[in-house]
């Protein structure tokens, strides 16, 4: 089959990111199919139309990584932008089978199937196993795990994938889209070392999407991929893992191997705040880490417990103490007005930010702090809490963004967010 894979819009304001999912799909499809790719984030609409006109495609797949885009300033929805690309494909290639997938799509698969009525099939979760199987069963989608399909004018779902099917990890084939198109963008190249999450945060949908077990790639494969990336001139990557330091020993082994192989690529990643020590920070620094990002969401022990973060304020303090000793940049993400939040717990979070800044100086840029209210996602504990508190209706599909930001604390929280927006605008002004 001739297959066109299209990376749909990812963010209206943030720089493009190389489409790792599409590159992984090429790896599993290229042996039996003719694969073409386009990323609309680095292409014009005319280039998209030219690609559609180039061949008669049997299948066109759309990678929808984001439905909402969270920034310091706002949460932006890009549902209509995705739909426009799908409509164009249907108009130009009316006989092609249209398939949508990606984590953004998976989170809202059923409502999006209703909106994007041009789509024939939707894929839930990771598609490295599902996509090839669906191509073998295009007229019997009910036989393939993780597929949304249409039957008698209704939307059906086949059955759930196993964790093994969700988490087949492969080395991406980056020839699907020229890597040089992203060279001028910071942190544009991702590499995935593991998939899945064992944490229990009440607001996160990762377990629903990826399962509760962690699957890892062989360290040797990752090191070889980094070597290949270095050969083609890539100098910075981000590890696109849910949490980079879980499993801990696996990560230590990877970092040691990066050092032993003298890989010069600089990298960033998301880290869990627990069980960190100076030896690990030294490994991070020596292996090329340029920034460690933490997402504690609060600095108050009661709120951390309510969020089921399984960390304490002492763990958070330790992160910036170790970062200072290692001379390593850090970033923090916080979510305000979480369940149980009070003015006192908010003050503790603000106090943490101030203390961290005073201790770290330039190693923590205040304009880089990511502070938002909590968006309510489907299939999370926060969704259940929000229904009980009548913040949302039980039938709300949450495609239209809803936030957990109850009154009266919302008045103070909204003021903080306005200040953060002002800092963001000042940063943008100085960049110009």
C-alpha positions as CSV (number, residue, x, y, z in Angstrom):
1,X,0.0,0.0,0.0
2,X,0.9,3.6,-0.5
3,X,0.6,5.3,2.9
4,X,0.9,9.0,3.7
5,X,1.5,9.8,7.4
6,X,0.7,13.4,8.4
7,X,1.8,15.1,11.6
8,X,-1.1,17.4,12.4
9,X,-0.7,20.7,14.3
10,X,1.0,20.5,17.7
11,X,1.0,24.0,19.1
12,X,0.1,27.5,17.9
13,X,2.8,29.2,19.9
14,X,5.5,26.7,20.7
15,X,8.3,25.6,18.3
16,X,7.8,22.4,16.2
17,X,8.9,19.0,17.5
18,X,10.2,16.2,15.3
19,X,7.3,13.7,14.9
20,X,8.7,10.7,16.8
21,X,5.5,8.8,16.5
22,X,5.5,8.9,12.7
23,X,9.1,7.9,12.6
24,X,8.3,4.9,14.7
25,X,5.4,4.0,12.5
26,X,7.7,4.1,9.5
27,X,9.9,1.5,11.2
28,X,7.1,-1.0,11.6
29,X,5.4,-0.3,8.2
30,X,8.2,0.2,5.7
31,X,8.9,-3.5,5.1
32,X,5.5,-4.1,3.6
33,X,4.3,-0.7,2.5
34,X,5.5,2.5,0.7
35,X,5.6,5.2,3.3
36,X,5.5,9.0,2.8
37,X,5.4,11.7,5.5
38,X,4.7,15.3,6.1
39,X,4.7,17.5,9.2
40,X,2.3,20.4,8.8
41,X,4.2,22.3,11.5
42,X,7.2,22.8,9.2
43,X,5.2,22.8,5.9
44,X,2.8,25.1,4.2
45,X,-0.7,24.3,3.2
46,X,0.4,24.3,-0.5
47,X,3.1,21.8,0.3
48,X,0.5,19.6,2.0
49,X,-1.8,19.9,-1.1
50,X,1.2,19.0,-3.4
51,X,1.9,15.9,-1.3
52,X,-1.7,14.9,-1.5
53,X,-1.7,15.4,-5.3
54,X,1.6,13.5,-5.7
55,X,0.2,9.9,-5.5
56,X,-3.0,8.0,-5.1
57,X,-2.7,6.9,-1.4
58,X,-4.4,3.8,-0.1
59,X,-4.3,5.1,3.4
60,X,-3.7,8.5,5.0
61,X,-2.9,8.6,8.7
62,X,-3.0,11.7,10.9
63,X,-0.9,11.9,14.0
64,X,-2.7,14.1,16.6
65,X,-0.4,14.6,19.5
66,X,-2.1,17.6,21.0
67,X,-5.8,18.5,21.4
68,X,-5.1,21.1,24.0
69,X,-1.8,23.1,24.3
70,X,-0.9,24.3,27.8
71,X,1.3,27.4,28.0
72,X,1.9,29.8,30.8
73,X,-0.6,32.1,29.2
74,X,-3.5,29.8,28.4
75,X,-4.7,26.4,27.3
76,X,-5.4,26.6,23.6
77,X,-7.6,24.1,21.7
78,X,-6.7,23.2,18.1
79,X,-9.6,20.8,17.3
80,X,-10.6,22.8,14.2
81,X,-7.1,23.0,12.8
82,X,-6.9,19.2,12.8
83,X,-10.3,18.9,11.2
84,X,-9.3,21.3,8.4
85,X,-6.4,19.0,7.4
86,X,-8.6,15.9,7.5
87,X,-11.3,17.7,5.3
88,X,-8.7,18.7,2.7
89,X,-7.4,15.1,2.5
90,X,-10.9,13.7,2.1
91,X,-11.6,16.3,-0.7
92,X,-8.4,15.6,-2.6
93,X,-8.2,11.8,-2.0
94,X,-11.8,10.7,-1.5
95,X,-11.0,7.0,-1.9
96,X,-8.3,6.9,0.6
97,X,-8.9,5.3,4.0
98,X,-8.4,7.9,6.7
99,X,-7.0,6.9,10.1
100,X,-6.4,9.1,13.1
101,X,-4.2,8.4,16.1
102,X,-1.8,9.9,18.6
103,X,-2.0,10.6,22.3
104,X,-4.2,13.7,21.9
105,X,-6.6,11.8,19.8
106,X,-6.6,8.8,22.1
107,X,-7.6,10.9,25.1
108,X,-10.8,12.2,23.3
109,X,-11.2,9.4,20.7
110,X,-15.0,9.0,20.8
111,X,-16.0,12.7,20.7
112,X,-13.4,13.3,18.0
113,X,-14.7,10.4,15.9
114,X,-18.1,12.2,16.1
115,X,-16.6,15.5,15.0
116,X,-14.2,14.2,12.4
117,X,-16.8,12.2,10.5
118,X,-14.4,11.9,7.5
119,X,-12.2,9.6,9.6
120,X,-12.7,5.9,9.0
121,X,-10.7,4.5,11.9
122,X,-9.2,5.8,15.1
123,X,-6.3,4.2,17.0
124,X,-6.1,4.3,20.7
125,X,-2.7,4.6,22.4
126,X,0.5,3.6,20.9
127,X,0.1,2.4,17.3
128,X,3.3,0.4,16.5
129,X,1.3,-2.9,16.9
130,X,-2.2,-1.6,16.1
131,X,-1.5,0.2,12.8
132,X,0.1,-2.8,10.9
133,X,-2.6,-5.2,12.2
134,X,-5.4,-2.8,11.1
135,X,-3.9,-2.6,7.6
136,X,-4.3,-6.4,7.4
137,X,-7.9,-6.1,8.6
138,X,-9.2,-2.9,7.1
139,X,-12.7,-4.5,6.6
140,X,-12.7,-6.3,9.9
141,X,-11.5,-3.7,12.4
142,X,-13.3,-5.4,15.3
143,X,-10.6,-8.1,15.2
144,X,-7.8,-5.6,16.1
145,X,-7.2,-4.3,19.6
146,X,-7.5,-0.5,20.2
147,X,-9.5,0.5,17.1
148,X,-12.5,2.9,16.9
149,X,-14.6,2.2,13.8
150,X,-18.0,3.0,12.4
151,X,-20.9,0.5,12.2
152,X,-24.5,1.3,11.3
153,X,-23.9,5.0,11.8
154,X,-22.6,4.4,15.3
155,X,-19.0,4.5,16.7
156,X,-17.7,1.2,18.0
157,X,-14.6,0.3,19.9
158,X,-13.0,-3.1,19.3
159,X,-11.3,-4.1,22.6
160,X,-8.4,-3.0,24.8
161,X,-4.8,-3.6,23.9
162,X,-2.6,-5.6,26.2
163,X,0.3,-3.7,27.9
164,X,2.7,-5.5,25.5
165,X,0.8,-4.1,22.5
166,X,0.7,-0.6,24.0
167,X,4.3,-0.6,24.7
168,X,6.2,-2.0,21.7
169,X,9.2,0.2,21.6
170,X,11.2,0.5,18.3
171,X,14.0,2.6,16.9
172,X,12.4,5.5,14.9
173,X,13.2,5.8,11.2
174,X,13.9,9.5,10.9
175,X,14.0,9.5,7.1
176,X,10.3,9.9,7.1
177,X,10.7,13.7,7.4
178,X,14.1,15.5,6.9
179,X,15.6,16.2,10.3
180,X,17.3,19.4,9.1
181,X,13.8,21.1,8.9
182,X,13.9,21.3,12.7
183,X,17.6,22.3,13.2
184,X,16.8,25.9,14.1
185,X,14.3,25.0,16.9
186,X,15.3,24.3,20.5
187,X,14.7,20.9,21.9
188,X,13.1,19.7,18.6
189,X,14.4,16.1,18.7
190,X,13.0,13.6,21.1
191,X,14.2,10.1,21.9
192,X,12.1,7.6,23.9
193,X,13.8,5.1,26.2
194,X,10.7,3.7,28.1
195,X,7.0,3.9,28.1
196,X,4.3,3.5,30.8
197,X,3.9,5.0,34.2
198,X,3.7,3.5,37.8
199,X,2.7,6.7,39.5
200,X,-0.8,7.5,40.7
201,X,-1.3,11.3,40.2
202,X,-5.0,12.1,40.3
203,X,-4.9,14.5,37.4
204,X,-2.8,12.5,34.9
205,X,-4.1,10.3,32.1
206,X,-0.8,8.5,31.3
207,X,-1.9,5.2,33.0
208,X,-5.1,5.2,31.0
209,X,-3.2,5.8,27.7
210,X,0.0,3.7,28.3
211,X,-0.7,1.3,31.1
212,X,0.7,0.9,34.6
213,X,3.8,-1.1,33.7
214,X,7.0,0.4,32.5
215,X,8.6,-1.1,29.4
216,X,12.2,-0.1,28.5
217,X,14.4,-0.3,25.4
218,X,17.8,-1.9,25.5
219,X,20.4,0.6,26.6
220,X,22.6,-0.4,23.6
221,X,19.8,0.5,21.2
222,X,19.4,3.9,22.7
223,X,23.1,4.6,22.7
224,X,23.3,3.6,19.0
225,X,20.4,5.9,18.2
226,X,22.1,8.8,20.0
227,X,25.3,8.1,18.0
228,X,23.3,8.2,14.7
229,X,21.7,11.4,15.8
230,X,25.1,12.9,16.6
231,X,26.4,11.8,13.2
232,X,23.7,13.8,11.3
233,X,24.4,16.9,13.4
234,X,21.8,16.8,16.1
235,X,23.3,18.5,19.2
236,X,20.3,18.6,21.6
237,X,17.6,16.1,22.5
238,X,14.9,15.7,25.0
239,X,14.0,12.3,26.5
240,X,10.3,11.9,25.7
241,X,9.6,9.6,28.6
242,X,6.9,10.0,31.2
243,X,9.5,10.0,34.0
244,X,13.2,9.6,33.1
245,X,14.5,8.3,36.4
246,X,12.1,5.4,36.8
247,X,13.3,2.7,36.8
248,X,16.3,4.2,38.7
249,X,18.9,1.5,38.1
250,X,18.0,1.4,34.4
251,X,18.5,5.1,34.0
252,X,21.9,5.0,35.8
253,X,23.0,2.2,33.5
254,X,21.9,4.4,30.5
255,X,23.8,7.5,31.7
256,X,26.9,5.5,32.4
257,X,26.8,4.1,28.9
258,X,26.3,7.5,27.4
259,X,29.5,8.6,29.3
260,X,31.5,5.5,28.3
261,X,30.6,6.1,24.6
262,X,31.6,9.7,24.8
263,X,28.4,11.0,23.3
264,X,28.4,14.8,23.1
265,X,24.7,15.4,22.7
266,X,23.1,17.7,25.4
267,X,19.8,16.6,26.8
268,X,16.8,17.5,29.0
269,X,14.2,15.2,30.7
270,X,11.4,15.0,33.2
271,X,12.4,13.7,36.6
272,X,10.6,12.2,39.7
273,X,11.7,14.1,42.8
274,X,12.2,11.0,45.1
275,X,15.4,9.0,45.7
276,X,17.8,11.4,44.1
277,X,21.4,11.8,45.3
278,X,24.6,13.6,44.4
279,X,26.0,10.6,42.5
280,X,23.0,10.6,40.3
281,X,23.2,14.3,39.7
282,X,26.8,14.0,38.8
283,X,26.0,11.3,36.3
284,X,23.3,13.5,34.8
285,X,25.8,16.4,34.4
286,X,28.6,14.3,33.1
287,X,26.4,12.6,30.5
288,X,25.2,15.9,29.0
289,X,22.1,16.9,30.9
290,X,21.6,20.7,30.4
291,X,18.3,20.9,32.4
292,X,16.3,18.7,34.8
293,X,12.6,19.4,34.8
294,X,10.4,18.5,37.8
295,X,6.6,18.6,38.1
296,X,5.7,18.5,41.8
297,X,2.5,20.5,41.2
298,X,2.6,21.8,44.8
299,X,5.1,22.4,47.6
300,X,2.7,21.7,50.4
301,X,2.7,18.2,52.0
302,X,-1.1,18.1,52.4
303,X,-1.7,19.0,48.7
304,X,1.1,16.6,47.5
305,X,-0.7,13.8,49.4
306,X,-4.1,14.8,48.0
307,X,-2.6,14.7,44.5
308,X,-1.0,11.2,45.3
309,X,2.4,12.4,44.3
310,X,4.1,10.2,46.9
311,X,6.7,12.9,47.6
312,X,7.3,15.5,50.3
313,X,8.4,19.1,50.5
314,X,11.8,17.7,51.8
315,X,12.2,15.8,48.5
316,X,11.5,19.1,46.6
317,X,14.1,21.0,48.6
318,X,16.6,18.3,47.9
319,X,16.2,18.8,44.2
320,X,17.4,22.4,44.2
321,X,20.1,21.7,46.8
322,X,21.6,18.9,44.6
323,X,21.2,21.0,41.4
324,X,23.2,23.8,43.0
325,X,26.0,21.5,43.9
326,X,26.0,20.0,40.4
327,X,25.7,23.4,38.8
328,X,22.7,22.1,36.8
329,X,19.8,24.1,35.5
330,X,16.3,23.1,36.7
331,X,12.7,23.9,36.0
332,X,9.5,23.3,38.0
333,X,5.9,23.0,37.1
334,X,3.1,23.8,39.5
335,X,-0.7,23.5,39.4
336,X,-2.7,25.9,41.6
337,X,-5.9,25.4,43.5
338,X,-5.7,21.7,43.6
339,X,-8.2,19.7,45.7
340,X,-7.8,20.8,49.3
341,X,-5.8,24.0,48.4
342,X,-5.9,26.9,50.9
343,X,-4.3,30.3,51.0
344,X,-1.7,28.8,53.3
345,X,-0.7,25.9,51.0
346,X,-0.5,28.4,48.1
347,X,1.9,30.5,50.2
348,X,4.0,27.4,50.8
349,X,4.3,26.9,47.1
350,X,5.2,30.5,46.4
351,X,7.7,30.4,49.3
352,X,9.3,27.3,47.7
353,X,9.7,29.1,44.4
354,X,11.3,32.1,46.2
355,X,13.7,30.0,48.2
356,X,14.6,27.9,45.1
357,X,15.4,31.1,43.1
358,X,17.5,32.6,45.9
359,X,19.5,29.3,46.2
360,X,19.9,28.6,42.5
361,X,20.2,32.1,41.1
362,X,20.5,31.9,37.3
363,X,20.1,28.1,37.4
364,X,16.4,28.7,37.8
365,X,14.8,31.2,35.4
366,X,11.6,32.5,36.9
367,X,10.1,33.1,33.4
368,X,10.6,29.4,32.7
369,X,8.3,28.4,35.6
370,X,5.2,26.6,34.3
371,X,2.3,27.6,36.5
372,X,-1.3,26.7,35.5
373,X,-4.6,25.6,37.0
374,X,-5.5,21.9,36.7
375,X,-7.2,20.8,33.5
376,X,-9.7,18.0,34.1
377,X,-9.0,15.0,31.8
378,X,-11.1,12.0,31.1
379,X,-10.5,8.7,33.0
380,X,-8.7,10.4,35.9
381,X,-9.5,10.6,39.6
382,X,-9.7,14.4,39.2
383,X,-12.6,13.9,36.8
384,X,-14.5,11.9,39.5
385,X,-13.8,14.5,42.2
386,X,-15.0,17.3,39.8
387,X,-18.2,15.5,39.2
388,X,-18.8,15.0,42.9
389,X,-18.2,18.7,43.6
390,X,-20.4,19.6,40.6
391,X,-17.6,21.4,38.8
392,X,-18.4,19.4,35.7
393,X,-21.4,17.4,34.6
394,X,-21.0,13.6,34.6
395,X,-21.7,13.5,30.8
396,X,-19.1,16.1,29.9
397,X,-16.7,14.6,27.4
398,X,-14.1,17.3,28.5
399,X,-13.1,18.1,24.9
400,X,-13.9,21.7,25.7
401,X,-11.3,22.5,28.4
402,X,-12.6,22.5,31.9
403,X,-10.4,23.4,34.9
404,X,-10.4,22.6,38.6
405,X,-10.2,26.2,40.0
406,X,-13.0,26.5,42.6
407,X,-14.1,29.8,44.2
408,X,-13.1,31.7,46.3
409,X,-9.4,30.8,46.0
410,X,-9.7,31.1,42.2
411,X,-9.7,34.9,42.7
412,X,-6.2,34.8,44.2
413,X,-5.0,32.1,41.7
414,X,-6.2,34.1,38.7
415,X,-4.2,37.1,40.0
416,X,-1.1,34.9,40.2
417,X,-1.7,33.7,36.6
418,X,-2.0,37.3,35.4
419,X,1.4,38.0,36.9
420,X,2.9,34.9,35.2
421,X,1.4,36.1,31.9
422,X,3.0,39.4,32.4
423,X,6.4,37.8,33.0
424,X,5.9,35.6,29.9
425,X,5.2,38.7,27.8
426,X,8.2,40.5,29.2
427,X,10.4,37.5,28.3
428,X,9.0,37.5,24.8
429,X,9.6,41.2,24.4
430,X,13.2,40.9,25.5
431,X,13.8,38.0,23.1
432,X,12.8,40.2,20.2
